[in-house]
Amino acid sequence: MGGKKLHNHNNNNNGAVDTNSNNSNRNGTTTTTTTVKPPPVTLQQSPIINLDRGDPSVFEPYWRKNGGKCTITISGHDSLSYFSDPNSVCWYMEPELQEAIRRVHRVVGNAETEGCHVVAGTGSTVLFQAALYALSTSSSSVAAEPMKVVCAAPYYSQYKEQVELLQSRLYEWGGDAETFDGSAAPFIEVVTSPNNPDGSLREAAVANKTGNGKLIHDLAYYWPNYTPITRPADYDIMLFTLTKCTGHAGSRIGWALVKDVEVAKKMTTFMQITTIGVSKDSQLRAAKILDVVAEDCEQHAAGAFGYAGNDADKTFFGESRKLMAERWEKLREAVKDKKDVFTLPKYPKRYCNFSGRYFQPAPDVILYAAAFGWLECKEGCDASALMKAHNVLTRGGETFGVSSRYTRISMIGREEEFERFIERISGIQCVDEEDEEEEEEEEGFVVMNGNNGGDVIRLGNENSNSHGKWLEQVEVQ
């Protein structure tokens, strides 16, 4: 503990010494029996729960049960050439993958593929870079100054990092689209729908108003295991990834649906120069997985979009959505009595064409099942630091372009990790100055136990201006 005392102020006897007196022996004397209870697990001893990363291991149980359908055989003489289809715009893309992509979008009804070129990438991250390159070098948008890249806050935390990584002279980060004046020079607006981190369905914030911007739609989470499919998306550039569609992050496969052939060619050129294509082995595996998912949906089809009634629950998306919805129910139950500490966003009622049901946060209908929880804490609270004080790693609001009152928690990790988080968040309590208990101080670092043993960590002492405020920073060992 580094020589520091942790002062526990608790009404129970966890970790205490029980003393029972007035026990008489045969000689009539009184003895004292002392029972030493084992000390409770401290925060320093609690395992760190990492909910910062969006690693989609939540789907592993499903694929353990059904993964045999996705087995493929790759012989030693396969995949020797760089080329898959030299006559195609995306010459390194395996025809099986392109067909599987079009098929799964058709049966799910989440994107229009007719008239679109498909460009494959090693995940959607590199395709985002490829789209930036293509749009900023088109003949109609070449400018003396770098093109601004904007996105409405809260925006995906890595957009800014990806835009600034190469310090390109072609484009630069322009910040929040809601406050951006797009009337002067051409710009690029990124629209993430459903949005990462808050799960909201979005449209362009500024490009549609000025007519001066180019759009990239990141639709990584527009699948029925996360959100209602309200209509087929139909935009100039649409990015998708196998990572969030089926959970196969390790295969590193993403794709872009692109209407303009010249933009598709430039994106392919970017891929050619940077990676000389995409692994054929990964493409073939992804094609098989997507075909299995699509066939599963087709077997339960019932209508133009497809999947009304309980049959939708039998698909990969149906089972996955049910699992995600169960997690959301547990999270909402854990925080419903903690409105003085944090709240979760509310979503509007929407009809899902895939499932044939309404999505809304109510017990009698299908719940929203976003990939991330977007927690908002009370005024003056650093939400990420609060979680970190409880050995829960999250991604703070400032990385998404908003206040530190917000933090993002991943809902798509392993089951045991999520259950530990629910147990731990249930113990977080808010301590106000007017009703705080008598505290001892030790170098301004005080730990108090809340109800049910829930730990609340605060920084400050009686002579400090920070007394009574939430912890701003704490080191997790």
C-alpha positions as CSV (number, residue, x, y, z in Angstrom):
1,M,0.0,0.0,0.0
2,G,3.1,2.2,-0.2
3,G,3.0,3.1,3.5
4,K,-0.4,4.8,3.2
5,K,-3.3,4.0,5.5
6,L,-6.7,3.3,3.9
7,H,-9.4,4.5,6.3
8,N,-12.5,2.4,6.1
9,H,-15.7,4.0,7.5
10,N,-18.3,1.2,7.3
11,N,-21.2,0.1,9.5
12,N,-20.6,-3.5,9.0
13,N,-17.8,-5.8,10.3
14,N,-16.1,-6.7,7.1
15,G,-12.4,-7.3,8.0
16,A,-13.1,-6.5,11.7
17,V,-12.2,-8.3,14.9
18,D,-15.2,-9.8,16.7
19,T,-14.9,-9.9,20.5
20,N,-17.3,-11.9,22.6
21,S,-17.1,-11.4,26.3
22,N,-18.7,-12.9,29.5
23,N,-18.0,-16.5,28.6
24,S,-17.6,-18.3,31.9
25,N,-15.5,-21.4,32.3
26,R,-15.8,-24.1,35.0
27,N,-13.8,-22.0,37.5
28,G,-16.2,-19.2,37.2
29,T,-13.8,-16.8,35.5
30,T,-14.5,-14.8,32.4
31,T,-12.7,-15.3,29.2
32,T,-12.7,-13.3,26.0
33,T,-12.9,-15.1,22.6
34,T,-11.5,-13.2,19.7
35,T,-12.4,-14.2,16.1
36,V,-10.3,-12.6,13.4
37,K,-12.2,-12.4,10.1
38,P,-10.2,-12.3,6.8
39,P,-9.8,-8.8,5.5
40,P,-12.0,-7.8,2.5
41,V,-10.5,-7.5,-0.9
42,T,-9.2,-4.0,-1.5
43,L,-9.3,-2.0,-4.7
44,Q,-5.6,-2.5,-5.1
45,Q,-6.2,-6.3,-4.9
46,S,-9.2,-6.3,-7.3
47,P,-8.5,-7.3,-10.9
48,I,-8.4,-4.5,-13.4
49,I,-11.4,-4.6,-15.8
50,N,-10.5,-3.2,-19.2
51,L,-13.6,-1.8,-20.9
52,D,-11.7,0.7,-22.9
53,R,-11.1,-1.5,-25.9
54,G,-13.9,-2.6,-28.3
55,D,-12.7,-6.2,-28.7
56,P,-15.8,-8.2,-29.8
57,S,-15.3,-11.4,-27.9
58,V,-18.9,-11.4,-26.8
59,F,-19.7,-13.4,-29.9
60,E,-17.2,-16.2,-29.1
61,P,-19.8,-18.6,-27.5
62,Y,-21.9,-18.4,-30.6
63,W,-19.1,-19.3,-32.9
64,R,-17.8,-22.0,-30.6
65,K,-21.2,-23.6,-31.1
66,N,-21.6,-22.9,-34.8
67,G,-18.1,-22.4,-36.0
68,G,-17.8,-25.7,-37.7
69,K,-19.9,-24.4,-40.6
70,C,-17.2,-21.9,-41.4
71,T,-14.3,-24.3,-41.9
72,I,-12.4,-23.9,-45.2
73,T,-9.3,-25.6,-46.6
74,I,-6.5,-23.7,-48.1
75,S,-3.9,-25.7,-50.0
76,G,-0.3,-24.9,-50.4
77,H,-0.7,-23.8,-54.0
78,D,-3.5,-21.4,-53.2
79,S,-3.2,-17.6,-52.9
80,L,0.2,-17.4,-54.6
81,S,-0.6,-14.4,-56.8
82,Y,-1.2,-10.8,-55.8
83,F,-4.1,-10.7,-58.3
84,S,-7.6,-12.0,-57.8
85,D,-9.4,-10.3,-60.7
86,P,-7.2,-8.1,-62.9
87,N,-10.2,-6.7,-64.7
88,S,-12.0,-5.5,-61.5
89,V,-11.6,-2.0,-60.0
90,C,-10.4,-3.7,-56.8
91,W,-8.1,-6.2,-58.5
92,Y,-6.9,-7.9,-55.3
93,M,-10.4,-8.7,-54.1
94,E,-11.5,-12.3,-54.2
95,P,-14.8,-12.7,-56.1
96,E,-16.2,-15.0,-53.4
97,L,-15.8,-12.2,-50.8
98,Q,-17.5,-9.6,-53.1
99,E,-20.4,-11.9,-53.7
100,A,-20.7,-12.7,-50.0
101,I,-20.7,-9.0,-49.1
102,R,-23.5,-8.2,-51.5
103,R,-25.5,-11.2,-50.4
104,V,-25.4,-10.3,-46.7
105,H,-26.3,-6.7,-47.2
106,R,-29.2,-7.8,-49.4
107,V,-30.7,-10.3,-46.9
108,V,-30.2,-8.0,-43.9
109,G,-31.4,-4.9,-45.8
110,N,-28.9,-2.5,-44.2
111,A,-27.2,-1.2,-47.3
112,E,-27.9,-0.7,-51.0
113,T,-25.1,-2.4,-53.1
114,E,-26.6,-1.9,-56.5
115,G,-24.4,0.5,-58.5
116,C,-21.7,0.4,-55.9
117,H,-18.1,-0.8,-56.3
118,V,-16.7,-2.9,-53.4
119,V,-13.2,-2.1,-52.2
120,A,-11.6,-4.5,-49.6
121,G,-9.2,-3.4,-46.9
122,T,-7.5,-4.8,-43.8
123,G,-10.3,-3.7,-41.6
124,S,-12.2,-0.4,-42.1
125,T,-9.5,1.8,-40.6
126,V,-7.2,1.7,-43.6
127,L,-10.2,2.2,-45.8
128,F,-11.0,5.4,-43.9
129,Q,-7.5,6.6,-44.8
130,A,-8.0,5.5,-48.4
131,A,-11.2,7.5,-48.6
132,L,-9.5,10.6,-47.2
133,Y,-6.8,10.2,-49.8
134,A,-9.3,9.7,-52.6
135,L,-11.6,12.6,-51.7
136,S,-8.7,15.1,-51.0
137,T,-7.0,14.4,-54.4
138,S,-10.1,14.5,-56.6
139,S,-9.8,17.1,-59.4
140,S,-12.7,19.0,-58.1
141,S,-11.3,19.5,-54.6
142,V,-7.6,20.2,-55.0
143,A,-6.8,23.2,-52.9
144,A,-3.8,25.2,-51.6
145,E,-4.8,24.4,-48.0
146,P,-5.4,21.0,-46.5
147,M,-9.1,19.9,-46.5
148,K,-10.7,20.0,-43.1
149,V,-12.0,16.7,-41.8
150,V,-14.9,17.1,-39.4
151,C,-17.3,14.9,-37.4
152,A,-20.1,15.8,-35.0
153,A,-19.1,15.3,-31.3
154,P,-19.1,13.0,-29.6
155,Y,-17.1,11.4,-32.4
156,Y,-15.1,8.2,-32.6
157,S,-11.9,8.9,-30.7
158,Q,-9.5,7.6,-33.3
159,Y,-10.7,9.7,-36.2
160,K,-8.6,12.7,-35.0
161,E,-5.6,10.4,-34.4
162,Q,-5.9,8.8,-37.9
163,V,-6.2,12.2,-39.6
164,E,-3.2,13.7,-37.8
165,L,-1.0,10.6,-37.9
166,L,0.8,11.3,-41.2
167,Q,0.6,15.1,-40.9
168,S,-0.6,15.1,-44.5
169,R,-0.7,18.3,-46.6
170,L,-3.9,16.9,-48.2
171,Y,-6.2,17.1,-45.2
172,E,-6.2,18.0,-41.5
173,W,-8.5,17.6,-38.5
174,G,-11.2,20.3,-38.3
175,G,-13.0,19.2,-35.1
176,D,-16.7,19.2,-34.3
177,A,-18.9,19.4,-37.4
178,E,-21.7,21.1,-35.4
179,T,-19.5,24.2,-34.9
180,F,-17.7,24.1,-38.2
181,D,-18.3,26.7,-40.9
182,G,-18.3,24.8,-44.1
183,S,-19.3,27.7,-46.4
184,A,-15.9,28.7,-47.5
185,A,-13.6,25.8,-48.6
186,P,-14.3,22.2,-49.5
187,F,-14.2,19.8,-46.5
188,I,-14.9,16.1,-45.6
189,E,-17.5,15.2,-43.0
190,V,-17.5,11.8,-41.4
191,V,-20.9,10.4,-40.3
192,T,-20.9,7.5,-37.9
193,S,-24.2,5.7,-37.6
194,P,-24.9,4.2,-35.2
195,N,-22.5,6.5,-33.5
196,N,-19.5,5.4,-31.6
197,P,-19.6,6.1,-28.6
198,D,-23.3,6.9,-27.9
199,G,-25.1,4.5,-30.3
200,S,-27.3,7.2,-31.9
201,L,-28.5,7.0,-35.5
202,R,-27.1,10.0,-37.4
203,E,-27.2,12.1,-40.6
204,A,-24.7,14.7,-41.8
205,A,-24.5,17.8,-39.5
206,V,-23.0,20.3,-41.9
207,A,-22.4,18.9,-45.4
208,N,-26.1,18.7,-46.4
209,K,-26.5,22.3,-45.4
210,T,-23.7,23.9,-47.3
211,G,-23.5,21.6,-50.3
212,N,-19.7,22.1,-50.1
213,G,-18.6,19.0,-48.3
214,K,-17.9,15.4,-49.2
215,L,-19.2,12.6,-47.0
216,I,-17.8,9.4,-45.6
217,H,-20.4,7.2,-43.8
218,D,-18.9,4.8,-41.2
219,L,-21.6,2.1,-40.8
220,A,-19.6,-0.4,-38.8
221,Y,-22.4,-0.9,-36.2
222,Y,-25.3,-0.7,-38.6
223,W,-26.2,-4.4,-38.1
224,P,-29.3,-5.8,-36.3
225,N,-27.4,-7.2,-33.4
226,Y,-26.8,-3.5,-32.3
227,T,-29.5,-1.3,-33.7
228,P,-32.8,-1.3,-35.6
229,I,-32.4,-1.5,-39.3
230,T,-34.7,1.3,-40.4
231,R,-33.8,1.3,-44.1
232,P,-31.0,0.4,-46.5
233,A,-28.2,2.9,-46.3
234,D,-27.5,4.6,-49.6
235,Y,-24.5,6.9,-49.6
236,D,-21.5,7.7,-51.7
237,I,-19.0,6.0,-49.5
238,M,-20.0,3.5,-46.8
239,L,-17.5,1.7,-44.6
240,F,-18.1,-1.7,-43.0
241,T,-16.0,-4.2,-41.1
242,L,-16.1,-7.9,-40.3
243,T,-14.9,-7.0,-36.8
244,K,-18.3,-5.5,-35.7
245,C,-20.5,-7.5,-38.1
246,T,-19.6,-11.0,-36.9
247,G,-16.9,-10.4,-34.2
248,H,-14.0,-11.7,-36.3
249,A,-11.6,-8.9,-35.5
250,G,-8.5,-11.0,-36.0
251,S,-9.2,-11.7,-39.6
252,R,-8.7,-7.9,-40.4
253,I,-11.3,-7.6,-43.1
254,G,-13.2,-4.5,-44.0
255,W,-15.0,-3.2,-47.1
256,A,-16.2,0.0,-48.6
257,L,-19.3,0.4,-50.9
258,V,-18.4,3.3,-53.3
259,K,-20.6,4.8,-55.9
260,D,-18.1,6.9,-57.9
261,V,-15.8,4.6,-59.9
262,E,-12.9,7.2,-59.8
263,V,-13.1,7.4,-56.0
264,A,-13.1,3.6,-55.9
265,K,-10.0,3.5,-58.1
266,K,-8.1,6.0,-56.0
267,M,-9.0,4.0,-52.8
268,T,-7.7,0.9,-54.5
269,T,-4.5,2.8,-55.5
270,F,-4.0,3.8,-51.8
271,M,-4.3,0.1,-50.8
272,Q,-1.9,-0.9,-53.6
273,I,0.7,1.5,-52.5
274,T,0.4,0.9,-48.7
275,T,-0.3,-2.8,-48.4
276,I,-0.4,-4.3,-52.0
277,G,-3.9,-5.6,-51.4
278,V,-5.4,-7.7,-48.6
279,S,-4.6,-11.3,-47.5
280,K,-6.4,-13.7,-49.7
281,D,-6.6,-16.3,-46.9
282,S,-8.4,-13.8,-44.7
283,Q,-10.7,-12.8,-47.6
284,L,-11.7,-16.5,-48.2
285,R,-12.4,-17.0,-44.5
286,A,-14.5,-13.8,-44.3
287,A,-16.4,-14.9,-47.4
288,K,-17.3,-18.2,-45.8
289,I,-18.4,-16.6,-42.6
290,L,-20.6,-14.0,-44.3
291,D,-22.1,-16.8,-46.5
292,V,-23.0,-18.8,-43.4
293,V,-24.6,-15.7,-41.8
294,A,-26.5,-14.9,-44.9
295,E,-27.7,-18.4,-45.5
296,D,-28.9,-18.5,-41.8
297,C,-31.0,-15.4,-42.5
298,E,-32.3,-16.6,-45.8
299,Q,-33.6,-19.8,-44.1
300,H,-35.8,-17.6,-41.8
301,A,-37.0,-15.2,-44.5
302,A,-40.5,-13.8,-44.4
303,G,-41.1,-10.8,-46.5
304,A,-39.3,-8.2,-48.6
305,F,-36.8,-7.3,-45.9
306,G,-37.1,-10.6,-44.5
307,Y,-37.5,-11.6,-41.0
308,A,-40.7,-11.1,-39.0
309,G,-41.6,-12.9,-35.9
310,N,-39.6,-15.2,-33.7
311,D,-37.7,-16.7,-36.6
312,A,-35.4,-13.7,-36.6
313,D,-34.2,-14.8,-33.2
314,K,-32.7,-18.0,-34.7
315,T,-30.2,-16.1,-36.8
316,F,-26.7,-15.0,-35.8
317,F,-28.0,-11.5,-35.5
318,G,-31.0,-12.5,-33.5
319,E,-29.0,-14.5,-31.0
320,S,-26.4,-11.9,-30.8
321,R,-28.9,-9.1,-30.3
322,K,-30.6,-11.1,-27.5
323,L,-27.2,-11.5,-25.7
324,M,-26.5,-7.8,-26.1
325,A,-29.9,-6.8,-24.9
326,E,-29.5,-8.9,-21.8
327,R,-26.3,-7.1,-21.0
328,W,-28.0,-3.7,-21.4
329,E,-30.8,-4.8,-19.0
330,K,-28.2,-5.7,-16.4
331,L,-26.4,-2.3,-16.9
332,R,-29.6,-0.3,-16.7
333,E,-30.7,-2.3,-13.6
334,A,-27.3,-1.6,-12.0
335,V,-27.5,2.2,-12.5
336,K,-31.2,2.9,-12.2
337,D,-30.8,3.9,-8.5
338,K,-27.6,5.9,-9.1
339,K,-29.0,8.9,-10.9
340,D,-27.0,11.1,-8.5
341,V,-23.8,9.5,-9.9
342,F,-24.4,8.8,-13.6
343,T,-27.0,8.2,-16.3
344,L,-27.3,6.4,-19.6
345,P,-28.7,7.8,-22.9
346,K,-32.3,7.3,-23.9
347,Y,-33.1,6.1,-27.4
348,P,-36.2,6.8,-29.4
349,K,-38.7,4.1,-30.4
350,R,-37.7,2.7,-33.9
351,Y,-39.0,-0.1,-36.0
352,C,-36.5,-2.7,-37.2
353,N,-37.2,-4.1,-40.7
354,F,-35.0,-7.1,-40.1
355,S,-36.7,-8.4,-36.9
356,G,-40.1,-7.0,-37.6
357,R,-40.2,-5.4,-34.1
358,Y,-39.8,-2.1,-32.4
359,F,-36.6,-1.1,-30.5
360,Q,-36.8,1.1,-27.4
361,P,-35.6,1.0,-23.8
362,A,-38.7,-0.6,-22.2
363,P,-39.2,-4.0,-20.6
364,D,-42.1,-5.0,-22.9
365,V,-40.3,-4.5,-26.3
366,I,-36.9,-5.2,-27.9
367,L,-34.2,-3.3,-26.2
368,Y,-31.5,-1.3,-27.9
369,A,-28.3,-3.2,-27.8
370,A,-25.5,-0.7,-28.6
371,A,-21.9,-1.9,-28.6
372,F,-20.9,0.7,-26.1
373,G,-22.5,2.3,-23.0
374,W,-22.1,6.1,-22.8
375,L,-22.1,7.1,-19.2
376,E,-22.7,10.7,-18.1
377,C,-21.7,11.6,-14.5
378,K,-22.8,14.5,-12.3
379,E,-21.4,18.0,-12.8
380,G,-17.8,18.2,-11.7
381,C,-17.1,14.5,-12.0
382,D,-14.4,13.0,-14.2
383,A,-16.2,9.9,-15.3
384,S,-13.2,8.0,-16.6
385,A,-11.2,8.8,-13.4
386,L,-14.1,7.6,-11.3
387,M,-14.1,4.3,-13.1
388,K,-10.3,4.1,-12.9
389,A,-10.5,4.6,-9.2
390,H,-12.5,1.3,-9.1
391,N,-10.0,-0.5,-11.4
392,V,-12.3,-0.2,-14.4
393,L,-10.6,1.2,-17.5
394,T,-12.9,3.2,-19.8
395,R,-12.4,5.8,-22.5
396,G,-13.0,9.3,-21.3
397,G,-15.3,11.9,-23.0
398,E,-12.4,14.3,-23.9
399,T,-11.1,11.8,-26.4
400,F,-14.5,12.0,-28.1
401,G,-14.5,15.8,-28.2
402,V,-16.8,16.3,-25.3
403,S,-16.6,16.9,-21.5
404,S,-14.8,14.6,-19.1
405,R,-18.2,14.0,-17.4
406,Y,-18.7,11.3,-20.1
407,T,-17.0,8.0,-20.5
408,R,-17.4,5.0,-22.9
409,I,-17.7,1.5,-21.7
410,S,-17.4,-1.5,-24.0
411,M,-20.4,-3.9,-23.9
412,I,-18.8,-6.4,-26.3
413,G,-16.1,-8.0,-24.1
414,R,-16.1,-11.4,-22.4
415,E,-19.0,-12.5,-20.2
416,E,-16.9,-12.9,-17.0
417,E,-15.4,-9.4,-17.4
418,F,-18.8,-7.8,-17.9
419,E,-20.3,-9.6,-14.9
420,R,-17.4,-8.3,-12.7
421,F,-18.0,-4.8,-14.0
422,I,-21.8,-5.0,-13.2
423,E,-20.9,-6.2,-9.6
424,R,-18.4,-3.4,-9.2
425,I,-20.5,-0.6,-10.6
426,S,-23.3,-1.6,-8.3
427,G,-21.1,-0.5,-5.4
428,I,-20.2,2.9,-6.6
429,Q,-21.8,5.6,-4.4
430,C,-21.9,9.4,-4.4
431,V,-20.6,11.1,-1.3
432,D,-21.7,14.7,-0.7
433,E,-20.0,17.0,1.8
434,E,-23.1,17.7,3.8
435,D,-23.7,14.1,4.7
436,E,-20.2,12.7,4.7
437,E,-19.0,10.7,7.7
438,E,-16.2,11.7,10.0
439,E,-13.0,11.1,8.0
440,E,-9.4,10.7,8.9
441,E,-6.8,12.1,6.6
442,E,-3.5,10.7,5.4
443,E,-1.7,12.9,2.9
444,G,-5.0,14.0,1.4
445,F,-5.9,10.4,0.2
446,V,-9.1,9.0,1.7
447,V,-11.0,5.8,0.9
448,M,-14.5,5.4,2.2
449,N,-16.8,2.4,1.9
450,G,-20.2,3.1,0.5
451,N,-23.3,0.9,1.0
452,N,-22.8,-2.8,0.4
453,G,-19.1,-2.4,0.6
454,G,-18.9,-0.2,-2.5
455,D,-15.8,1.9,-2.5
456,V,-15.8,5.6,-3.1
457,I,-12.4,7.3,-3.6
458,R,-12.0,11.1,-3.2
459,L,-9.1,13.4,-3.3
460,G,-8.4,16.2,-0.8
461,N,-8.3,17.0,2.9
462,E,-9.9,19.5,5.2
463,N,-7.5,22.2,4.2
464,S,-7.7,21.5,0.4
465,N,-9.8,23.3,-2.2
466,S,-10.5,19.9,-3.8
467,H,-12.2,18.5,-0.6
468,G,-15.5,16.9,-1.4
469,K,-14.8,16.6,-5.2
470,W,-14.5,13.5,-7.3
471,L,-11.0,12.0,-7.8
472,E,-9.4,13.5,-10.9
473,Q,-6.5,11.1,-11.3
474,V,-5.4,7.9,-9.6
475,E,-2.7,5.4,-10.6
476,V,-3.9,1.9,-11.2
477,Q,-1.1,-0.6,-10.3
